[in-house]
Amino acid sequence: MKTTFLPRRSAGRALVIGALLALAPAMSGVAYANTVSVTVQTPGATAGPGTTFSEISTHADCNSGLVSSGGLQQAIGTGTSSNGNHVMGTEPSSDGSTECTGTTGVVGTDNTHWLGIGGSGGAVKVHFTEVSTSSSAGANTVVTAGCGTDGNLVGGGARAGGGNVTTTDYTGPGSGGDHLNGSFPSDSGGNPAGNGTTTASYWSADAHAGGAGSTNTYADVWALCANDGT
């Protein structure tokens, strides 16, 4: 009987299930002859899911004989959601698509396929907004950033400075009197979230021009949004 070892490999934007190995020993009809051999099957890479909390399945197949074992290798890909990618399972299969499930005990025989299963986890995104503040002395400027469809608000940050904060080093505001009055969760209009609020999806920065007034001052705000797939 000849058994074949299957490796499976998958690669992709979000998740790569790779190097799925399957071993197959071949036994000669001659007694005591040491003629065991192994064949490795690697059908290639399979791109992983591109959305949060989804799953893919890939398989390696024996051309002849039975599968005796297998394995897989995952490359997580790139992007903000890549760290949530993970291996879900590696197991034999009777047809290359379904798992051998059932009651405790024998649930399959003479399998010729090996499965590699992977999934993607949640994602965290940062939303950012920058606006020029009012130049009038004593004026406030409130700016907000929201999560939109990128999950739920889990935090935020703010600053007052010379602008272009995401592309240049930090520069001070137009006047030494310019400062932040607040950094807080809010509604879309910049109104602070009340005690016990569970639906806040914006973060706001409240910048103050100080007593002398100034130009070339900007208010920056960040909203940290987590998507758990629900």
PyRosetta script that sets phi, psi and omega in degrees:
from pyrosetta import init, pose_from_sequence

init()
pose = pose_from_sequence("MKTTFLPRRSAGRALVIGALLALAPAMSGVAYANTVSVTVQTPGATAGPGTTFSEISTHADCNSGLVSSGGLQQAIGTGTSSNGNHVMGTEPSSDGSTECTGTTGVVGTDNTHWLGIGGSGGAVKVHFTEVSTSSSAGANTVVTAGCGTDGNLVGGGARAGGGNVTTTDYTGPGSGGDHLNGSFPSDSGGNPAGNGTTTASYWSADAHAGGAGSTNTYADVWALCANDGT")
pose.set_psi(1, 136.5)
pose.set_omega(1, 178.6)
pose.set_phi(2, -108.5)
pose.set_psi(2, 130.1)
pose.set_omega(2, 178.5)
pose.set_phi(3, -113.3)
pose.set_psi(3, 144.4)
pose.set_omega(3, -178.0)
pose.set_phi(4, -120.8)
pose.set_psi(4, 138.9)
pose.set_omega(4, -179.1)
pose.set_phi(5, -94.1)
pose.set_psi(5, 131.7)
pose.set_omega(5, -178.0)
pose.set_phi(6, -109.3)
pose.set_psi(6, 124.1)
pose.set_omega(6, 165.3)
pose.set_phi(7, -105.3)
pose.set_psi(7, 148.1)
pose.set_omega(7, 179.4)
pose.set_phi(8, -126.2)
pose.set_psi(8, 143.6)
pose.set_omega(8, -179.0)
pose.set_phi(9, -131.8)
pose.set_psi(9, 140.2)
pose.set_omega(9, 174.8)
pose.set_phi(10, -139.6)
pose.set_psi(10, 142.8)
pose.set_omega(10, -179.2)
pose.set_phi(11, -141.3)
pose.set_psi(11, 150.8)
pose.set_omega(11, 180.0)
pose.set_phi(12, 178.8)
pose.set_psi(12, -177.7)
pose.set_omega(12, -176.2)
pose.set_phi(13, -58.5)
pose.set_psi(13, -47.4)
pose.set_omega(13, -176.0)
pose.set_phi(14, -102.8)
pose.set_psi(14, -39.0)
pose.set_omega(14, -173.0)
pose.set_phi(15, -148.4)
pose.set_psi(15, 141.9)
pose.set_omega(15, 175.9)
pose.set_phi(16, -127.8)
pose.set_psi(16, 116.7)
pose.set_omega(16, 172.0)
pose.set_phi(17, -92.4)
pose.set_psi(17, 117.9)
pose.set_omega(17, -174.4)
pose.set_phi(18, -131.7)
pose.set_psi(18, 172.3)
pose.set_omega(18, 174.7)
pose.set_phi(19, 44.4)
pose.set_psi(19, 61.4)
pose.set_omega(19, 174.8)
pose.set_phi(20, -89.6)
pose.set_psi(20, 116.8)
pose.set_omega(20, -173.1)
pose.set_phi(21, -107.5)
pose.set_psi(21, 141.7)
pose.set_omega(21, 174.3)
pose.set_phi(22, -132.7)
pose.set_psi(22, 130.7)
pose.set_omega(22, -178.6)
pose.set_phi(23, -103.7)
pose.set_psi(23, 141.3)
pose.set_omega(23, 178.1)
pose.set_phi(24, -138.5)
pose.set_psi(24, 112.2)
pose.set_omega(24, 175.7)
pose.set_phi(25, -85.7)
pose.set_psi(25, 145.5)
pose.set_omega(25, 177.5)
pose.set_phi(26, -115.0)
pose.set_psi(26, 129.9)
pose.set_omega(26, -176.3)
pose.set_phi(27, -109.0)
pose.set_psi(27, 129.5)
pose.set_omega(27, 177.6)
pose.set_phi(28, -78.9)
pose.set_psi(28, 156.5)
pose.set_omega(28, 177.6)
pose.set_phi(29, -75.1)
pose.set_psi(29, -12.7)
pose.set_omega(29, -179.8)
pose.set_phi(30, -79.6)
pose.set_psi(30, 129.2)
pose.set_omega(30, -177.3)
pose.set_phi(31, -61.7)
pose.set_psi(31, 136.6)
pose.set_omega(31, 174.6)
pose.set_phi(32, 68.1)
pose.set_psi(32, 5.5)
pose.set_omega(32, 178.8)
pose.set_phi(33, -76.4)
pose.set_psi(33, 130.1)
pose.set_omega(33, -179.4)
pose.set_phi(34, -91.8)
pose.set_psi(34, 83.2)
pose.set_omega(34, -175.5)
pose.set_phi(35, -121.7)
pose.set_psi(35, 27.9)
pose.set_omega(35, 178.6)
pose.set_phi(36, -67.6)
pose.set_psi(36, 133.5)
pose.set_omega(36, 176.8)
pose.set_phi(37, -132.6)
pose.set_psi(37, 160.0)
pose.set_omega(37, -178.1)
pose.set_phi(38, -126.7)
pose.set_psi(38, 134.3)
pose.set_omega(38, 174.2)
pose.set_phi(39, -118.3)
pose.set_psi(39, 130.1)
pose.set_omega(39, 179.6)
pose.set_phi(40, -104.9)
pose.set_psi(40, 128.9)
pose.set_omega(40, 177.8)
pose.set_phi(41, -109.7)
pose.set_psi(41, 126.2)
pose.set_omega(41, 178.1)
pose.set_phi(42, -130.3)
pose.set_psi(42, 92.9)
pose.set_omega(42, -175.3)
pose.set_phi(43, -73.1)
pose.set_psi(43, -0.6)
pose.set_omega(43, 176.0)
pose.set_phi(44, 110.7)
pose.set_psi(44, 176.9)
pose.set_omega(44, -175.6)
pose.set_phi(45, -83.2)
pose.set_psi(45, 148.0)
pose.set_omega(45, 176.8)
pose.set_phi(46, -124.6)
pose.set_psi(46, 123.5)
pose.set_omega(46, -179.0)
pose.set_phi(47, -65.7)
pose.set_psi(47, 138.7)
pose.set_omega(47, -178.9)
pose.set_phi(48, -82.6)
pose.set_psi(48, 176.7)
pose.set_omega(48, -178.4)
pose.set_phi(49, -68.1)
pose.set_psi(49, 145.7)
pose.set_omega(49, -180.0)
pose.set_phi(50, -100.8)
pose.set_psi(50, 2.8)
pose.set_omega(50, 179.6)
pose.set_phi(51, -120.3)
pose.set_psi(51, 156.8)
pose.set_omega(51, -178.2)
pose.set_phi(52, -68.1)
pose.set_psi(52, 147.1)
pose.set_omega(52, 176.0)
pose.set_phi(53, 52.9)
pose.set_psi(53, 46.3)
pose.set_omega(53, 172.6)
pose.set_phi(54, -124.4)
pose.set_psi(54, 170.4)
pose.set_omega(54, -170.6)
pose.set_phi(55, -138.6)
pose.set_psi(55, 148.1)
pose.set_omega(55, 172.3)
pose.set_phi(56, -126.4)
pose.set_psi(56, 160.8)
pose.set_omega(56, 175.3)
pose.set_phi(57, -134.8)
pose.set_psi(57, 136.7)
pose.set_omega(57, 177.2)
pose.set_phi(58, -134.2)
pose.set_psi(58, 162.0)
pose.set_omega(58, -174.8)
pose.set_phi(59, -147.4)
pose.set_psi(59, 151.4)
pose.set_omega(59, 171.9)
pose.set_phi(60, -113.4)
pose.set_psi(60, 144.5)
pose.set_omega(60, -172.1)
pose.set_phi(61, -126.6)
pose.set_psi(61, 141.1)
pose.set_omega(61, 174.3)
pose.set_phi(62, -78.5)
pose.set_psi(62, 130.1)
pose.set_omega(62, 175.4)
pose.set_phi(63, -71.9)
pose.set_psi(63, -31.3)
pose.set_omega(63, 175.6)
pose.set_phi(64, -154.1)
pose.set_psi(64, 155.6)
pose.set_omega(64, -178.3)
pose.set_phi(65, 79.2)
pose.set_psi(65, -171.0)
pose.set_omega(65, -175.7)
pose.set_phi(66, -113.5)
pose.set_psi(66, 149.9)
pose.set_omega(66, 177.0)
pose.set_phi(67, -76.8)
pose.set_psi(67, 135.7)
pose.set_omega(67, -179.9)
pose.set_phi(68, -111.0)
pose.set_psi(68, -18.2)
pose.set_omega(68, 177.8)
pose.set_phi(69, -171.1)
pose.set_psi(69, 179.0)
pose.set_omega(69, 179.4)
pose.set_phi(70, -170.9)
pose.set_psi(70, 173.5)
pose.set_omega(70, 178.7)
pose.set_phi(71, -163.8)
pose.set_psi(71, 178.9)
pose.set_omega(71, 179.0)
pose.set_phi(72, -154.3)
pose.set_psi(72, 162.2)
pose.set_omega(72, 175.4)
pose.set_phi(73, -131.9)
pose.set_psi(73, 138.3)
pose.set_omega(73, -179.1)
pose.set_phi(74, -115.6)
pose.set_psi(74, 135.1)
pose.set_omega(74, 167.5)
pose.set_phi(75, -109.0)
pose.set_psi(75, 129.2)
pose.set_omega(75, -169.0)
pose.set_phi(76, -78.5)
pose.set_psi(76, -14.9)
pose.set_omega(76, -178.1)
pose.set_phi(77, 82.5)
pose.set_psi(77, -160.2)
pose.set_omega(77, -176.5)
pose.set_phi(78, -130.0)
pose.set_psi(78, 173.6)
pose.set_omega(78, 178.3)
pose.set_phi(79, 101.5)
pose.set_psi(79, 171.1)
pose.set_omega(79, -174.0)
pose.set_phi(80, -66.4)
pose.set_psi(80, -26.2)
pose.set_omega(80, -176.5)
pose.set_phi(81, -93.4)
pose.set_psi(81, -2.1)
pose.set_omega(81, -171.3)
pose.set_phi(82, -65.0)
pose.set_psi(82, -32.1)
pose.set_omega(82, -177.6)
pose.set_phi(83, -67.7)
pose.set_psi(83, -15.4)
pose.set_omega(83, 177.7)
pose.set_phi(84, -86.9)
pose.set_psi(84, -4.5)
pose.set_omega(84, -179.9)
pose.set_phi(85, -74.0)
pose.set_psi(85, 144.4)
pose.set_omega(85, -175.1)
pose.set_phi(86, -160.1)
pose.set_psi(86, 158.8)
pose.set_omega(86, 174.9)
pose.set_phi(87, -78.1)
pose.set_psi(87, 132.7)
pose.set_omega(87, 178.3)
pose.set_phi(88, -98.4)
pose.set_psi(88, -31.4)
pose.set_omega(88, -179.3)
pose.set_phi(89, -179.8)
pose.set_psi(89, 158.9)
pose.set_omega(89, 173.7)
pose.set_phi(90, -142.5)
pose.set_psi(90, 124.0)
pose.set_omega(90, -167.9)
pose.set_phi(91, -164.3)
pose.set_psi(91, 161.2)
pose.set_omega(91, 176.1)
pose.set_phi(92, -72.8)
pose.set_psi(92, 158.6)
pose.set_omega(92, 179.2)
pose.set_phi(93, -145.6)
pose.set_psi(93, 146.5)
pose.set_omega(93, -179.7)
pose.set_phi(94, -79.9)
pose.set_psi(94, -24.1)
pose.set_omega(94, -175.2)
pose.set_phi(95, -134.6)
pose.set_psi(95, 2.1)
pose.set_omega(95, 179.1)
pose.set_phi(96, 87.6)
pose.set_psi(96, 0.7)
pose.set_omega(96, 179.9)
pose.set_phi(97, -135.6)
pose.set_psi(97, -28.8)
pose.set_omega(97, -177.5)
pose.set_phi(98, -109.1)
pose.set_psi(98, 153.2)
pose.set_omega(98, 178.0)
pose.set_phi(99, -85.8)
pose.set_psi(99, 154.1)
pose.set_omega(99, 175.7)
pose.set_phi(100, -82.4)
pose.set_psi(100, 94.4)
pose.set_omega(100, -178.1)
pose.set_phi(101, -116.1)
pose.set_psi(101, 163.8)
pose.set_omega(101, 179.5)
pose.set_phi(102, 152.4)
pose.set_psi(102, -163.1)
pose.set_omega(102, -179.9)
pose.set_phi(103, -75.9)
pose.set_psi(103, 166.1)
pose.set_omega(103, 179.4)
pose.set_phi(104, -58.7)
pose.set_psi(104, 134.0)
pose.set_omega(104, -178.9)
pose.set_phi(105, 123.8)
pose.set_psi(105, -151.1)
pose.set_omega(105, -178.7)
pose.set_phi(106, -75.0)
pose.set_psi(106, 120.5)
pose.set_omega(106, 180.0)
pose.set_phi(107, -118.0)
pose.set_psi(107, -0.1)
pose.set_omega(107, 177.1)
pose.set_phi(108, -171.9)
pose.set_psi(108, 155.5)
pose.set_omega(108, 177.9)
pose.set_phi(109, -140.1)
pose.set_psi(109, 153.1)
pose.set_omega(109, 174.4)
pose.set_phi(110, 52.4)
pose.set_psi(110, 48.4)
pose.set_omega(110, -179.7)
pose.set_phi(111, -77.6)
pose.set_psi(111, 141.8)
pose.set_omega(111, -178.9)
pose.set_phi(112, -120.5)
pose.set_psi(112, 13.1)
pose.set_omega(112, -178.1)
pose.set_phi(113, -132.9)
pose.set_psi(113, 154.1)
pose.set_omega(113, 175.4)
pose.set_phi(114, -132.9)
pose.set_psi(114, 132.1)
pose.set_omega(114, -176.9)
pose.set_phi(115, -98.1)
pose.set_psi(115, 146.0)
pose.set_omega(115, 166.9)
pose.set_phi(116, -124.4)
pose.set_psi(116, 125.3)
pose.set_omega(116, -174.7)
pose.set_phi(117, -124.0)
pose.set_psi(117, 130.4)
pose.set_omega(117, 179.9)
pose.set_phi(118, -137.2)
pose.set_psi(118, 159.2)
pose.set_omega(118, -179.0)
pose.set_phi(119, -142.2)
pose.set_psi(119, 166.6)
pose.set_omega(119, 176.7)
pose.set_phi(120, -111.4)
pose.set_psi(120, 142.9)
pose.set_omega(120, -179.4)
pose.set_phi(121, -93.6)
pose.set_psi(121, -158.8)
pose.set_omega(121, -179.7)
pose.set_phi(122, -80.3)
pose.set_psi(122, 177.6)
pose.set_omega(122, -177.3)
pose.set_phi(123, -138.1)
pose.set_psi(123, 149.8)
pose.set_omega(123, 174.8)
pose.set_phi(124, -119.1)
pose.set_psi(124, 131.0)
pose.set_omega(124, 178.2)
pose.set_phi(125, -127.3)
pose.set_psi(125, 150.2)
pose.set_omega(125, 176.6)
pose.set_phi(126, -112.1)
pose.set_psi(126, 126.8)
pose.set_omega(126, 174.8)
pose.set_phi(127, -104.8)
pose.set_psi(127, 141.9)
pose.set_omega(127, -173.1)
pose.set_phi(128, -135.1)
pose.set_psi(128, 141.9)
pose.set_omega(128, 174.9)
pose.set_phi(129, -140.1)
pose.set_psi(129, 140.3)
pose.set_omega(129, 176.0)
pose.set_phi(130, -133.4)
pose.set_psi(130, 134.2)
pose.set_omega(130, 177.1)
pose.set_phi(131, -135.7)
pose.set_psi(131, 154.2)
pose.set_omega(131, 173.7)
pose.set_phi(132, -76.4)
pose.set_psi(132, 134.5)
pose.set_omega(132, -177.5)
pose.set_phi(133, -83.5)
pose.set_psi(133, 165.2)
pose.set_omega(133, 175.7)
pose.set_phi(134, -65.4)
pose.set_psi(134, 140.4)
pose.set_omega(134, 180.0)
pose.set_phi(135, -89.1)
pose.set_psi(135, -4.0)
pose.set_omega(135, -177.8)
pose.set_phi(136, -75.8)
pose.set_psi(136, 140.0)
pose.set_omega(136, 179.1)
pose.set_phi(137, -59.6)
pose.set_psi(137, 133.1)
pose.set_omega(137, 177.5)
pose.set_phi(138, 76.4)
pose.set_psi(138, 6.1)
pose.set_omega(138, -177.2)
pose.set_phi(139, -85.4)
pose.set_psi(139, 147.1)
pose.set_omega(139, 175.3)
pose.set_phi(140, -104.1)
pose.set_psi(140, 146.7)
pose.set_omega(140, 172.5)
pose.set_phi(141, -129.3)
pose.set_psi(141, 121.9)
pose.set_omega(141, 179.7)
pose.set_phi(142, -108.8)
pose.set_psi(142, 130.3)
pose.set_omega(142, 178.9)
pose.set_phi(143, -129.6)
pose.set_psi(143, 143.4)
pose.set_omega(143, -176.7)
pose.set_phi(144, -124.7)
pose.set_psi(144, 155.5)
pose.set_omega(144, 169.7)
pose.set_phi(145, -131.8)
pose.set_psi(145, 136.8)
pose.set_omega(145, -177.2)
pose.set_phi(146, -121.8)
pose.set_psi(146, 165.3)
pose.set_omega(146, -177.3)
pose.set_phi(147, -86.0)
pose.set_psi(147, -25.1)
pose.set_omega(147, -177.4)
pose.set_phi(148, 59.3)
pose.set_psi(148, -125.7)
pose.set_omega(148, -179.4)
pose.set_phi(149, -96.4)
pose.set_psi(149, 11.6)
pose.set_omega(149, -175.6)
pose.set_phi(150, -95.2)
pose.set_psi(150, 28.8)
pose.set_omega(150, 173.6)
pose.set_phi(151, 105.2)
pose.set_psi(151, -155.2)
pose.set_omega(151, -175.3)
pose.set_phi(152, -107.1)
pose.set_psi(152, 146.5)
pose.set_omega(152, 177.7)
pose.set_phi(153, -67.7)
pose.set_psi(153, 128.2)
pose.set_omega(153, 177.9)
pose.set_phi(154, -123.5)
pose.set_psi(154, -3.2)
pose.set_omega(154, 179.1)
pose.set_phi(155, 171.7)
pose.set_psi(155, 179.8)
pose.set_omega(155, 179.8)
pose.set_phi(156, -171.7)
pose.set_psi(156, 178.2)
pose.set_omega(156, 179.3)
pose.set_phi(157, -157.3)
pose.set_psi(157, 167.8)
pose.set_omega(157, -176.2)
pose.set_phi(158, -154.3)
pose.set_psi(158, 162.6)
pose.set_omega(158, 172.8)
pose.set_phi(159, -163.9)
pose.set_psi(159, 160.0)
pose.set_omega(159, 171.8)
pose.set_phi(160, -119.0)
pose.set_psi(160, 130.8)
pose.set_omega(160, -176.0)
pose.set_phi(161, -167.0)
pose.set_psi(161, -159.1)
pose.set_omega(161, -174.6)
pose.set_phi(162, -88.9)
pose.set_psi(162, 6.4)
pose.set_omega(162, 175.5)
pose.set_phi(163, 91.4)
pose.set_psi(163, 171.4)
pose.set_omega(163, 179.4)
pose.set_phi(164, 54.2)
pose.set_psi(164, 37.8)
pose.set_omega(164, -173.0)
pose.set_phi(165, -64.3)
pose.set_psi(165, -28.3)
pose.set_omega(165, -177.2)
pose.set_phi(166, -84.5)
pose.set_psi(166, -8.5)
pose.set_omega(166, -178.2)
pose.set_phi(167, -121.8)
pose.set_psi(167, -11.4)
pose.set_omega(167, -179.4)
pose.set_phi(168, -134.2)
pose.set_psi(168, 169.8)
pose.set_omega(168, 173.7)
pose.set_phi(169, -67.1)
pose.set_psi(169, 161.1)
pose.set_omega(169, -179.0)
pose.set_phi(170, -62.5)
pose.set_psi(170, 134.1)
pose.set_omega(170, 172.1)
pose.set_phi(171, -125.9)
pose.set_psi(171, 147.0)
pose.set_omega(171, -177.3)
pose.set_phi(172, -71.4)
pose.set_psi(172, 165.7)
pose.set_omega(172, 179.1)
pose.set_phi(173, -69.9)
pose.set_psi(173, 174.4)
pose.set_omega(173, -177.3)
pose.set_phi(174, -67.0)
pose.set_psi(174, -21.8)
pose.set_omega(174, -179.6)
pose.set_phi(175, -140.5)
pose.set_psi(175, 149.1)
pose.set_omega(175, 178.4)
pose.set_phi(176, -65.7)
pose.set_psi(176, -15.8)
pose.set_omega(176, 179.5)
pose.set_phi(177, -87.5)
pose.set_psi(177, -12.0)
pose.set_omega(177, 179.2)
pose.set_phi(178, -69.6)
pose.set_psi(178, 140.2)
pose.set_omega(178, -175.9)
pose.set_phi(179, -162.1)
pose.set_psi(179, 172.9)
pose.set_omega(179, 174.5)
pose.set_phi(180, -90.4)
pose.set_psi(180, 137.7)
pose.set_omega(180, 170.6)
pose.set_phi(181, -97.3)
pose.set_psi(181, -18.5)
pose.set_omega(181, -177.9)
pose.set_phi(182, -172.9)
pose.set_psi(182, 156.6)
pose.set_omega(182, 173.9)
pose.set_phi(183, -146.3)
pose.set_psi(183, 114.4)
pose.set_omega(183, -166.6)
pose.set_phi(184, -160.1)
pose.set_psi(184, 156.5)
pose.set_omega(184, 171.2)
pose.set_phi(185, -68.8)
pose.set_psi(185, 148.1)
pose.set_omega(185, -172.4)
pose.set_phi(186, -155.5)
pose.set_psi(186, -178.5)
pose.set_omega(186, 168.5)
pose.set_phi(187, -92.7)
pose.set_psi(187, -177.6)
pose.set_omega(187, -175.6)
pose.set_phi(188, -65.2)
pose.set_psi(188, -19.5)
pose.set_omega(188, 179.1)
pose.set_phi(189, -90.8)
pose.set_psi(189, 3.3)
pose.set_omega(189, 179.1)
pose.set_phi(190, 85.2)
pose.set_psi(190, 10.4)
pose.set_omega(190, 177.5)
pose.set_phi(191, -81.1)
pose.set_psi(191, 130.1)
pose.set_omega(191, -177.1)
pose.set_phi(192, -56.9)
pose.set_psi(192, 141.5)
pose.set_omega(192, 176.7)
pose.set_phi(193, -68.4)
pose.set_psi(193, 139.8)
pose.set_omega(193, -179.2)
pose.set_phi(194, -79.6)
pose.set_psi(194, 166.0)
pose.set_omega(194, 178.3)
pose.set_phi(195, -58.8)
pose.set_psi(195, 131.0)
pose.set_omega(195, 178.6)
pose.set_phi(196, 85.6)
pose.set_psi(196, 0.2)
pose.set_omega(196, 179.8)
pose.set_phi(197, -63.9)
pose.set_psi(197, 134.0)
pose.set_omega(197, 178.9)
pose.set_phi(198, -116.6)
pose.set_psi(198, 0.6)
pose.set_omega(198, -174.2)
pose.set_phi(199, -117.2)
pose.set_psi(199, 11.8)
pose.set_omega(199, 179.7)
pose.set_phi(200, -61.4)
pose.set_psi(200, 129.5)
pose.set_omega(200, -179.9)
pose.set_phi(201, -129.3)
pose.set_psi(201, 14.2)
pose.set_omega(201, 178.3)
pose.set_phi(202, -131.4)
pose.set_psi(202, 155.4)
pose.set_omega(202, 171.1)
pose.set_phi(203, -125.1)
pose.set_psi(203, 138.3)
pose.set_omega(203, -176.1)
pose.set_phi(204, -121.9)
pose.set_psi(204, 148.8)
pose.set_omega(204, 171.2)
pose.set_phi(205, -117.0)
pose.set_psi(205, 134.4)
pose.set_omega(205, 178.3)
pose.set_phi(206, -115.4)
pose.set_psi(206, 107.3)
pose.set_omega(206, -178.7)
pose.set_phi(207, -102.3)
pose.set_psi(207, 143.2)
pose.set_omega(207, -176.8)
pose.set_phi(208, -121.0)
pose.set_psi(208, 135.5)
pose.set_omega(208, -174.5)
pose.set_phi(209, -78.1)
pose.set_psi(209, -11.7)
pose.set_omega(209, -178.9)
pose.set_phi(210, 81.4)
pose.set_psi(210, 179.3)
pose.set_omega(210, -173.5)
pose.set_phi(211, -76.3)
pose.set_psi(211, -22.7)
pose.set_omega(211, -175.5)
pose.set_phi(212, -95.0)
pose.set_psi(212, -15.2)
pose.set_omega(212, -173.5)
pose.set_phi(213, 75.1)
pose.set_psi(213, 161.0)
pose.set_omega(213, -179.2)
pose.set_phi(214, -168.2)
pose.set_psi(214, 168.8)
pose.set_omega(214, 171.8)
pose.set_phi(215, -122.0)
pose.set_psi(215, 170.9)
pose.set_omega(215, 177.5)
pose.set_phi(216, 60.7)
pose.set_psi(216, 37.0)
pose.set_omega(216, 172.2)
pose.set_phi(217, -117.0)
pose.set_psi(217, 140.1)
pose.set_omega(217, -176.5)
pose.set_phi(218, -128.6)
pose.set_psi(218, 147.7)
pose.set_omega(218, 173.9)
pose.set_phi(219, -106.1)
pose.set_psi(219, 129.1)
pose.set_omega(219, -179.4)
pose.set_phi(220, -118.9)
pose.set_psi(220, 142.6)
pose.set_omega(220, 179.5)
pose.set_phi(221, -141.3)
pose.set_psi(221, 144.2)
pose.set_omega(221, 177.5)
pose.set_phi(222, -124.2)
pose.set_psi(222, 139.6)
pose.set_omega(222, 173.2)
pose.set_phi(223, -119.3)
pose.set_psi(223, 125.7)
pose.set_omega(223, 178.7)
pose.set_phi(224, -96.8)
pose.set_psi(224, 119.8)
pose.set_omega(224, -171.5)
pose.set_phi(225, -121.2)
pose.set_psi(225, 130.3)
pose.set_omega(225, 179.6)
pose.set_phi(226, -113.6)
pose.set_psi(226, 134.4)
pose.set_omega(226, 178.6)
pose.set_phi(227, -114.8)
pose.set_psi(227, 111.4)
pose.set_omega(227, -179.4)
pose.set_phi(228, -97.9)
pose.set_psi(228, 10.5)
pose.set_omega(228, 177.2)
pose.set_phi(229, 84.5)
pose.set_psi(229, 1.7)
pose.set_omega(229, 179.9)
pose.set_phi(230, -114.9)
pose.dump_pdb("model.pdb")
